[in-house]
Amino acid sequence: MTGGKDFQHELLEKIKNLAPGKLNRTSKPASAAHPKIISSAEIKLRPPVTVRSKPHILVVGSSTGGPQTLFSFFKGLNGKLPVPALVTQHMPPNFTKILAQHLTKSAGLPADEAQDGELLRSGQIYVAPGDYHMQVHETDAKKKIILNQGPPENYCRPAVNPMLRSVAQLYGSNVLVVILTGMGYDGMKGGQDIVAAGGTIIAQDEKTSVVWGMPGAVASAGLCTAVLPIDELAPYVAEFMNKGM
């Protein structure tokens, strides 16, 4: 086995290279399952609400290019996370544990793979384990993680949509969702539930995304309050979490 630093570097490189780099978008007929993705310059944002709800949970979805982007985003919070954070990154088993370890090191925030039945705690990052959907349920007035191996969604397990549906139902308007770089449309349908419940979605912009599929889908569907470059997402989220009702 190589030395500690070399070993960590090798694992990080494996995480970063799990998915291909920037891909050429293929043209497909627009549909509910495959919405038309428009340029970020054409996006129409949702109007800001007069009185916004203060988030009680932060929820992040990502795929292609996600690991490095997640490190950058959470590091930008400067160690301040007043709510629990759920992360679903499209990634196979074993790699999600490594991803959580690197999140802890890079962001200075406790992160680990979520455990079935685990209670949610403020300041903790919960990463959906590879091959398991991650949702949140409430039992005896306590919110806890539920893992399941339900059917893949958008060909993925874990998928972002099941996570978003569960937090929309449980937290209503007190949800802040961040959709980062990723190929495909995972997060769009769940994002509709978030917005219907009064929650807020922001997305990474096209220029700084490795693939503007997932963030482009929620933005093109008119679900976003803001579409921002990666270095502006964390400051926006920090301010948003500190204000509101």
Buried (B, 14 or more C-beta within 10 A) or exposed (E): EEEEEEEBEEBBEEBBEBBEEEEEEEEEEEEEEEBEBEEBEEBEBEEEEEEBBBBBBBBBBBBBBBBBBBBBBBBBBEEEBBBBBBBBBBBEEEBBBBBBBBBBBBBBBBBBBBEEEBEBEEEBBBBBBBBBBBBBEEEEEEBBBBBEEEEEBBEBBBBBBBBBBBBBBBBBBBBBBBBBBBBBBBBBBBBBBBBEBBBBBBBBBBEBBBBBBBBBBBBBBEBBBBBBEBEBBBEBBBEBBEEBE
